[in-house]
Amino acid sequence: MIKVKFLIGDRQHKGFEISGHAGFAESGKDIICAAVSSAAYMAANTITDVIGANADAAAEDGAMSITLNQPDERAETVLKGLELHLTELSKQYPDNIKIIYGGVKNA
């Protein structure tokens, strides 16, 4: 199962942590993993490279995270868009994607 944790602090989106595999199909053919990965990379790249927000990002096999180091309204809008997209996807595939919410470390 893919676990998507949206980091919330001071009533603002501060980032996300994604880990796991959907288990919908074999590796390389899993459309759910591909959809989540594509959306997460688009959000992270928009935040870091297009907007240029001050953020820490990391990605490795089966995991990705991004945390804003300071408030950025445009980056928060991207995070809200990712939340909407992945929440709707989790409604279609509830056995494969779990959305959770948590606080930001050191917030």
Secondary structure, 3 states (H helix, E strand, C coil): CEEEEEEEECCEEEEEEEECCCCCCCCCCCHHHHHHHHHHHHHHHHHHHHHCCCEEEEEECCEEEEEECCCCHHHHHHHHHHHHHHHHHHHHCCCCEEEEEEECCCC
